[in-house]
Amino acid sequence: MRTVWQIVKDAGGPTAVSSAAMRSKKFKKIKAKSVYDFNRVGISEHHWPLIMSLTETTPHELHEANKRLRAARGRRAQEEKAA
């Protein structure tokens, strides 16, 4: 399975994702800067339809990518507390 960042890259990258959202009346608008934040916070569910329209992915893959990202972030936080 791909990571959040791999999914964003396969969708064309942050600028392309933002541009597609801005051109469409169908999807919630998002700035490229916010798309870059996906790699830190995950892809919000209300942006999943946009991402799925730009790259071949499923809700399951998006959920799993977010879950892995957040688990890794939690492990890093635990390690920082222990240090």
MOPAC internal coordinates of N, CA, C and O (Angstrom, degrees):
PM7 1SCF
backbone

  N    0.0000 0     0.00 0     0.00 0    0    0    0
  C    1.4528 1     0.00 0     0.00 0    1    0    0
  C    1.5305 1   110.53 1     0.00 0    2    1    0
  O    1.2310 1   121.64 1   -30.86 1    3    2    1
  N    1.3021 1   114.46 1   149.14 1    3    2    1
  C    1.4601 1   119.86 1  -178.37 1    5    3    2
  C    1.5272 1   111.24 1   -82.34 1    6    5    3
  O    1.2310 1   121.69 1   -21.14 1    7    6    5
  N    1.3282 1   114.38 1   158.86 1    7    6    5
  C    1.4577 1   120.56 1   173.59 1    9    7    6
  C    1.5295 1   108.66 1   -83.01 1   10    9    7
  O    1.2310 1   120.94 1   -10.43 1   11   10    9
  N    1.3225 1   115.80 1   169.57 1   11   10    9
  C    1.4635 1   120.96 1   176.15 1   13   11   10
  C    1.5177 1   109.26 1   -55.80 1   14   13   11
  O    1.2310 1   120.46 1   133.74 1   15   14   13
  N    1.3300 1   116.73 1   -46.26 1   15   14   13
  C    1.4655 1   119.53 1  -176.59 1   17   15   14
  C    1.5281 1   111.58 1   -66.66 1   18   17   15
  O    1.2310 1   119.73 1   142.27 1   19   18   17
  N    1.3283 1   118.13 1   -37.73 1   19   18   17
  C    1.4678 1   120.73 1   177.06 1   21   19   18
  C    1.5297 1   110.62 1   -62.98 1   22   21   19
  O    1.2310 1   120.44 1   140.71 1   23   22   21
  N    1.3176 1   116.76 1   -39.29 1   23   22   21
  C    1.4644 1   120.62 1   178.37 1   25   23   22
  C    1.5224 1   110.06 1   -64.09 1   26   25   23
  O    1.2310 1   120.20 1   135.32 1   27   26   25
  N    1.3335 1   117.23 1   -44.68 1   27   26   25
  C    1.4691 1   121.11 1   178.55 1   29   27   26
  C    1.5214 1   110.27 1   -61.81 1   30   29   27
  O    1.2310 1   120.42 1   135.13 1   31   30   29
  N    1.3329 1   116.80 1   -44.87 1   31   30   29
  C    1.4731 1   119.95 1   178.38 1   33   31   30
  C    1.5223 1   111.34 1   -61.14 1   34   33   31
  O    1.2310 1   120.25 1   137.56 1   35   34   33
  N    1.3280 1   117.13 1   -42.44 1   35   34   33
  C    1.4638 1   120.41 1   179.62 1   37   35   34
  C    1.5306 1   112.05 1   -67.47 1   38   37   35
  O    1.2310 1   120.47 1   156.99 1   39   38   37
  N    1.3338 1   116.72 1   -23.01 1   39   38   37
  C    1.4638 1   121.25 1   176.04 1   41   39   38
  C    1.5248 1   111.15 1   -81.30 1   42   41   39
  O    1.2310 1   120.01 1   178.42 1   43   42   41
  N    1.3294 1   117.58 1    -1.58 1   43   42   41
  C    1.4599 1   121.87 1   177.62 1   45   43   42
  C    1.5146 1   113.98 1   113.44 1   46   45   43
  O    1.2310 1   120.29 1   174.37 1   47   46   45
  N    1.3272 1   117.05 1    -5.63 1   47   46   45
  C    1.4547 1   121.04 1  -179.70 1   49   47   46
  C    1.5258 1   111.18 1    96.20 1   50   49   47
  O    1.2310 1   120.73 1   -11.66 1   51   50   49
  N    1.3199 1   116.21 1   168.34 1   51   50   49
  C    1.4663 1   120.84 1  -175.77 1   53   51   50
  C    1.5272 1   114.84 1   -56.39 1   54   53   51
  O    1.2310 1   119.94 1   137.86 1   55   54   53
  N    1.3249 1   117.71 1   -42.14 1   55   54   53
  C    1.4670 1   120.03 1  -178.42 1   57   55   54
  C    1.5219 1   110.87 1   -66.25 1   58   57   55
  O    1.2310 1   120.48 1   137.29 1   59   58   57
  N    1.3286 1   116.68 1   -42.71 1   59   58   57
  C    1.4704 1   120.49 1   179.75 1   61   59   58
  C    1.5297 1   111.28 1   -66.07 1   62   61   59
  O    1.2310 1   120.37 1   140.34 1   63   62   61
  N    1.3216 1   116.89 1   -39.66 1   63   62   61
  C    1.4648 1   120.39 1   178.86 1   65   63   62
  C    1.5282 1   109.37 1   -63.55 1   66   65   63
  O    1.2310 1   120.58 1   133.22 1   67   66   65
  N    1.3248 1   116.49 1   -46.78 1   67   66   65
  C    1.4561 1   121.23 1   179.20 1   69   67   66
  C    1.5295 1   111.21 1   -61.84 1   70   69   67
  O    1.2310 1   120.39 1   134.29 1   71   70   69
  N    1.3209 1   116.86 1   -45.71 1   71   70   69
  C    1.4727 1   120.98 1  -179.59 1   73   71   70
  C    1.5226 1   111.54 1   -61.04 1   74   73   71
  O    1.2310 1   120.52 1   137.83 1   75   74   73
  N    1.3303 1   116.61 1   -42.17 1   75   74   73
  C    1.4692 1   120.12 1   179.44 1   77   75   74
  C    1.5265 1   110.63 1   -62.81 1   78   77   75
  O    1.2310 1   120.60 1   140.01 1   79   78   77
  N    1.3203 1   116.47 1   -39.99 1   79   78   77
  C    1.4638 1   119.83 1   179.43 1   81   79   78
  C    1.5246 1   111.01 1   -67.62 1   82   81   79
  O    1.2310 1   120.55 1   139.44 1   83   82   81
  N    1.3223 1   116.55 1   -40.56 1   83   82   81
  C    1.4684 1   120.43 1  -177.93 1   85   83   82
  C    1.5335 1   111.89 1   -68.53 1   86   85   83
  O    1.2310 1   120.60 1   147.70 1   87   86   85
  N    1.3446 1   116.47 1   -32.30 1   87   86   85
  C    1.4733 1   120.61 1  -179.65 1   89   87   86
  C    1.5196 1   112.71 1   -77.19 1   90   89   87
  O    1.2310 1   120.78 1   157.53 1   91   90   89
  N    1.3116 1   116.11 1   -22.47 1   91   90   89
  C    1.4629 1   120.45 1  -172.70 1   93   91   90
  C    1.5248 1   112.27 1   -97.37 1   94   93   91
  O    1.2310 1   121.29 1   -35.18 1   95   94   93
  N    1.3191 1   115.15 1   144.82 1   95   94   93
  C    1.4598 1   120.24 1   172.37 1   97   95   94
  C    1.5232 1   109.75 1   -89.68 1   98   97   95
  O    1.2310 1   121.05 1   170.77 1   99   98   97
  N    1.3292 1   115.60 1    -9.23 1   99   98   97
  C    1.4528 1   121.84 1  -173.38 1  101   99   98
  C    1.5278 1   113.34 1   -84.87 1  102  101   99
  O    1.2310 1   120.25 1   151.80 1  103  102  101
  N    1.3328 1   117.12 1   -28.20 1  103  102  101
  C    1.4600 1   121.10 1  -172.66 1  105  103  102
  C    1.5206 1   112.48 1  -112.50 1  106  105  103
  O    1.2310 1   120.96 1   -27.78 1  107  106  105
  N    1.3115 1   115.77 1   152.22 1  107  106  105
  C    1.4623 1   122.02 1   176.20 1  109  107  106
  C    1.5289 1   108.71 1   -64.77 1  110  109  107
  O    1.2310 1   120.45 1   -45.04 1  111  110  109
  N    1.3091 1   116.75 1   134.96 1  111  110  109
  C    1.4651 1   122.06 1  -178.00 1  113  111  110
  C    1.5303 1   110.15 1   -69.29 1  114  113  111
  O    1.2310 1   120.71 1   -32.79 1  115  114  113
  N    1.3331 1   116.24 1   147.21 1  115  114  113
  C    1.4607 1   121.44 1   178.89 1  117  115  114
  C    1.5240 1   109.01 1  -152.46 1  118  117  115
  O    1.2310 1   120.70 1   -38.90 1  119  118  117
  N    1.3038 1   116.27 1   141.10 1  119  118  117
  C    1.4653 1   121.63 1   177.88 1  121  119  118
  C    1.5225 1   109.41 1   -87.07 1  122  121  119
  O    1.2310 1   120.72 1   -26.95 1  123  122  121
  N    1.3329 1   116.24 1   153.05 1  123  122  121
  C    1.4645 1   121.03 1  -179.51 1  125  123  122
  C    1.5288 1   110.70 1   -57.43 1  126  125  123
  O    1.2310 1   120.04 1   141.61 1  127  126  125
  N    1.3237 1   117.52 1   -38.39 1  127  126  125
  C    1.4690 1   120.84 1   179.17 1  129  127  126
  C    1.5295 1   111.08 1   -57.84 1  130  129  127
  O    1.2310 1   121.02 1   140.93 1  131  130  129
  N    1.3186 1   115.65 1   -39.07 1  131  130  129
  C    1.4673 1   120.16 1   178.99 1  133  131  130
  C    1.5255 1   111.47 1   -69.25 1  134  133  131
  O    1.2310 1   120.46 1   146.69 1  135  134  133
  N    1.3258 1   116.72 1   -33.31 1  135  134  133
  C    1.4669 1   119.92 1   177.15 1  137  135  134
  C    1.5298 1   109.49 1   -66.05 1  138  137  135
  O    1.2310 1   120.26 1   141.16 1  139  138  137
  N    1.3285 1   117.11 1   -38.84 1  139  138  137
  C    1.4676 1   119.81 1   175.27 1  141  139  138
  C    1.5286 1   110.55 1   -58.63 1  142  141  139
  O    1.2310 1   120.14 1   145.36 1  143  142  141
  N    1.3194 1   117.34 1   -34.64 1  143  142  141
  C    1.4692 1   120.98 1   179.52 1  145  143  142
  C    1.5239 1   112.96 1   -67.17 1  146  145  143
  O    1.2310 1   119.80 1   161.22 1  147  146  145
  N    1.3275 1   117.98 1   -18.78 1  147  146  145
  C    1.4690 1   120.22 1   177.17 1  149  147  146
  C    1.5240 1   110.69 1   -53.84 1  150  149  147
  O    1.2310 1   120.05 1   145.51 1  151  150  149
  N    1.3174 1   117.51 1   -34.49 1  151  150  149
  C    1.4594 1   120.79 1  -178.65 1  153  151  150
  C    1.5254 1   111.62 1   -68.89 1  154  153  151
  O    1.2310 1   120.39 1   164.76 1  155  154  153
  N    1.3066 1   116.87 1   -15.24 1  155  154  153
  C    1.4703 1   121.22 1   179.92 1  157  155  154
  C    1.5281 1   111.21 1  -102.86 1  158  157  155
  O    1.2310 1   120.29 1   142.79 1  159  158  157
  N    1.3344 1   117.05 1   -37.21 1  159  158  157
  C    1.4639 1   120.61 1  -172.84 1  161  159  158
  C    1.5271 1   114.19 1  -115.68 1  162  161  159
  O    1.2310 1   119.93 1   170.97 1  163  162  161
  N    1.3203 1   117.74 1    -9.03 1  163  162  161
  C    1.4599 1   121.44 1  -176.73 1  165  163  162
  C    1.5230 1   111.05 1    94.60 1  166  165  163
  O    1.2310 1   121.31 1    -8.96 1  167  166  165
  N    1.3033 1   115.10 1   171.04 1  167  166  165
  C    1.4681 1   121.47 1  -179.18 1  169  167  166
  C    1.5203 1   107.95 1   -93.71 1  170  169  167
  O    1.2310 1   121.00 1   -64.38 1  171  170  169
  N    1.3193 1   115.69 1   115.62 1  171  170  169
  C    1.4603 1   121.16 1  -179.81 1  173  171  170
  C    1.5324 1   110.01 1   -60.42 1  174  173  171
  O    1.2310 1   120.97 1   -38.62 1  175  174  173
  N    1.3131 1   115.75 1   141.38 1  175  174  173
  C    1.4682 1   120.51 1  -177.06 1  177  175  174
  C    1.5244 1   113.19 1   -57.91 1  178  177  175
  O    1.2310 1   119.84 1   149.46 1  179  178  177
  N    1.3282 1   117.91 1   -30.54 1  179  178  177
  C    1.4659 1   116.93 1  -179.10 1  181  179  178
  C    1.5318 1   112.06 1   -73.73 1  182  181  179
  O    1.2310 1   119.70 1   172.23 1  183  182  181
  N    1.3361 1   118.18 1    -7.77 1  183  182  181
  C    1.4641 1   121.28 1   174.16 1  185  183  182
  C    1.5376 1   112.56 1  -100.62 1  186  185  183
  O    1.2310 1   120.41 1   176.28 1  187  186  185
  N    1.3160 1   116.83 1    -3.72 1  187  186  185
  C    1.4640 1   119.52 1  -179.70 1  189  187  186
  C    1.5258 1   113.02 1   -58.25 1  190  189  187
  O    1.2310 1   118.57 1   136.04 1  191  190  189
  N    1.3293 1   120.34 1   -43.96 1  191  190  189
  C    1.4733 1   118.68 1   179.35 1  193  191  190
  C    1.5321 1   112.52 1   -58.68 1  194  193  191
  O    1.2310 1   120.29 1   141.25 1  195  194  193
  N    1.3186 1   117.04 1   -38.75 1  195  194  193
  C    1.4646 1   120.77 1   176.87 1  197  195  194
  C    1.5189 1   110.39 1   -62.26 1  198  197  195
  O    1.2310 1   120.25 1   129.25 1  199  198  197
  N    1.3272 1   117.13 1   -50.75 1  199  198  197
  C    1.4630 1   121.08 1  -179.06 1  201  199  198
  C    1.5273 1   110.34 1   -60.71 1  202  201  199
  O    1.2310 1   120.51 1   137.65 1  203  202  201
  N    1.3351 1   116.63 1   -42.35 1  203  202  201
  C    1.4681 1   119.80 1  -179.68 1  205  203  202
  C    1.5182 1   112.09 1   -66.79 1  206  205  203
  O    1.2310 1   119.82 1   155.53 1  207  206  205
  N    1.3352 1   117.95 1   -24.47 1  207  206  205
  C    1.4651 1   120.09 1   177.38 1  209  207  206
  C    1.5331 1   111.67 1   -78.42 1  210  209  207
  O    1.2310 1   120.48 1   161.57 1  211  210  209
  N    1.3285 1   116.69 1   -18.43 1  211  210  209
  C    1.4665 1   120.80 1  -175.82 1  213  211  210
  C    1.5225 1   114.20 1  -101.99 1  214  213  211
  O    1.2310 1   119.98 1   159.99 1  215  214  213
  N    1.3077 1   117.64 1   -20.01 1  215  214  213
  C    1.4612 1   121.25 1   178.54 1  217  215  214
  C    1.5192 1   108.77 1  -148.64 1  218  217  215
  O    1.2310 1   120.95 1   -25.37 1  219  218  217
  N    1.2980 1   115.79 1   154.63 1  219  218  217
  C    1.4554 1   120.24 1   179.95 1  221  219  218
  C    1.5250 1   109.14 1   -74.87 1  222  221  219
  O    1.2310 1   120.92 1   -74.16 1  223  222  221
  N    1.2995 1   115.85 1   105.84 1  223  222  221
  C    1.4562 1   121.87 1   177.95 1  225  223  222
  C    1.5152 1   108.49 1  -151.44 1  226  225  223
  O    1.2310 1   120.77 1    -7.95 1  227  226  225
  N    1.3043 1   116.14 1   172.05 1  227  226  225
  C    1.4566 1   121.82 1  -178.61 1  229  227  226
  C    1.5261 1   109.55 1  -128.68 1  230  229  227
  O    1.2310 1   120.43 1   -17.94 1  231  230  229
  N    1.3249 1   116.78 1   162.06 1  231  230  229
  C    1.4683 1   118.32 1   173.93 1  233  231  230
  C    1.5285 1   111.59 1   -57.21 1  234  233  231
  O    1.2310 1   120.58 1   143.57 1  235  234  233
  N    1.3271 1   116.50 1   -36.43 1  235  234  233
  C    1.4668 1   120.00 1   179.33 1  237  235  234
  C    1.5320 1   110.95 1   -62.02 1  238  237  235
  O    1.2310 1   120.20 1   133.79 1  239  238  237
  N    1.3293 1   117.23 1   -46.21 1  239  238  237
  C    1.4649 1   119.93 1  -179.91 1  241  239  238
  C    1.5320 1   110.80 1   -64.12 1  242  241  239
  O    1.2310 1   119.89 1   138.46 1  243  242  241
  N    1.3290 1   117.81 1   -41.54 1  243  242  241
  C    1.4633 1   121.09 1   178.75 1  245  243  242
  C    1.5260 1   110.47 1   -63.20 1  246  245  243
  O    1.2310 1   120.60 1   136.13 1  247  246  245
  N    1.3146 1   116.47 1   -43.87 1  247  246  245
  C    1.4645 1   120.65 1   178.50 1  249  247  246
  C    1.5270 1   110.86 1   -60.84 1  250  249  247
  O    1.2310 1   120.58 1   132.98 1  251  250  249
  N    1.3234 1   116.50 1   -47.02 1  251  250  249
  C    1.4651 1   120.36 1  -178.60 1  253  251  250
  C    1.5289 1   111.64 1   -65.31 1  254  253  251
  O    1.2310 1   120.13 1   140.75 1  255  254  253
  N    1.3284 1   117.36 1   -39.25 1  255  254  253
  C    1.4670 1   120.57 1   178.34 1  257  255  254
  C    1.5253 1   110.21 1   -63.56 1  258  257  255
  O    1.2310 1   120.68 1   136.17 1  259  258  257
  N    1.3293 1   116.31 1   -43.83 1  259  258  257
  C    1.4679 1   120.21 1   176.90 1  261  259  258
  C    1.5272 1   111.02 1   -62.32 1  262  261  259
  O    1.2310 1   120.56 1   136.38 1  263  262  261
  N    1.3171 1   116.53 1   -43.62 1  263  262  261
  C    1.4607 1   121.58 1  -178.90 1  265  263  262
  C    1.5256 1   111.02 1   -60.72 1  266  265  263
  O    1.2310 1   120.46 1   134.99 1  267  266  265
  N    1.3359 1   116.73 1   -45.01 1  267  266  265
  C    1.4731 1   120.28 1   179.16 1  269  267  266
  C    1.5239 1   111.41 1   -65.22 1  270  269  267
  O    1.2310 1   120.42 1   138.78 1  271  270  269
  N    1.3378 1   116.81 1   -41.22 1  271  270  269
  C    1.4659 1   120.91 1   178.96 1  273  271  270
  C    1.5234 1   110.36 1   -61.22 1  274  273  271
  O    1.2310 1   120.40 1   133.23 1  275  274  273
  N    1.3139 1   116.83 1   -46.77 1  275  274  273
  C    1.4671 1   120.56 1  -177.58 1  277  275  274
  C    1.5247 1   111.38 1   -69.58 1  278  277  275
  O    1.2310 1   119.89 1   145.91 1  279  278  277
  N    1.3276 1   117.82 1   -34.09 1  279  278  277
  C    1.4636 1   120.57 1   176.89 1  281  279  278
  C    1.5256 1   110.23 1   -65.98 1  282  281  279
  O    1.2310 1   120.44 1   137.70 1  283  282  281
  N    1.3252 1   116.76 1   -42.30 1  283  282  281
  C    1.4714 1   120.52 1   178.87 1  285  283  282
  C    1.5191 1   110.13 1   -64.46 1  286  285  283
  O    1.2310 1   120.40 1   139.90 1  287  286  285
  N    1.3291 1   116.84 1   -40.10 1  287  286  285
  C    1.4644 1   120.79 1   178.43 1  289  287  286
  C    1.5261 1   109.92 1   -63.29 1  290  289  287
  O    1.2310 1   120.05 1   140.42 1  291  290  289
  N    1.3244 1   117.52 1   -39.58 1  291  290  289
  C    1.4636 1   121.98 1   178.20 1  293  291  290
  C    1.5202 1   112.01 1   -65.35 1  294  293  291
  O    1.2310 1   120.53 1   139.91 1  295  294  293
  N    1.3482 1   116.59 1   -40.09 1  295  294  293
  C    1.4698 1   120.05 1   177.64 1  297  295  294
  C    1.5177 1   110.91 1   -63.71 1  298  297  295
  O    1.2310 1   120.43 1   138.16 1  299  298  297
  N    1.3410 1   116.78 1   -41.84 1  299  298  297
  C    1.4668 1   120.11 1   178.94 1  301  299  298
  C    1.5223 1   110.90 1   -62.22 1  302  301  299
  O    1.2310 1   120.34 1   139.30 1  303  302  301
  N    1.3177 1   116.96 1   -40.70 1  303  302  301
  C    1.4569 1   121.09 1   179.79 1  305  303  302
  C    1.5289 1   110.60 1   -64.45 1  306  305  303
  O    1.2310 1   120.85 1   139.06 1  307  306  305
  N    1.3272 1   115.99 1   -40.94 1  307  306  305
  C    1.4743 1   120.80 1   178.00 1  309  307  306
  C    1.5323 1   110.62 1   -63.18 1  310  309  307
  O    1.2310 1   120.87 1   137.66 1  311  310  309
  N    1.3506 1   115.94 1   -42.34 1  311  310  309
  C    1.4618 1   119.72 1   179.99 1  313  311  310
  C    1.5183 1   111.19 1   -64.96 1  314  313  311
  O    1.2310 1   120.22 1   141.82 1  315  314  313
  N    1.3299 1   117.19 1   -38.18 1  315  314  313
  C    1.4610 1   121.34 1   179.15 1  317  315  314
  C    1.5302 1   110.56 1   -66.28 1  318  317  315
  O    1.2310 1   120.00 1   141.60 1  319  318  317
  N    1.3226 1   117.61 1   -38.40 1  319  318  317
  C    1.4681 1   120.79 1   177.78 1  321  319  318
  C    1.5185 1   110.82 1   -65.79 1  322  321  319
  O    1.2310 1   120.69 1   142.33 1  323  322  321
  N    1.3298 1   116.29 1   -37.67 1  323  322  321
  C    1.4671 1   120.88 1  -177.61 1  325  323  322
  C    1.5205 1   112.02 1   -72.65 1  326  325  323
  O    1.2310 1   120.56 1   154.69 1  327  326  325
  N    1.3134 1   116.54 1   -25.31 1  327  326  325
  C    1.4820 1   119.98 1  -175.85 1  329  327  326
  C    1.5100 1   112.90 1   -77.97 1  330  329  327
  O    1.2310 1   120.10 1   180.00 1  331  330  329

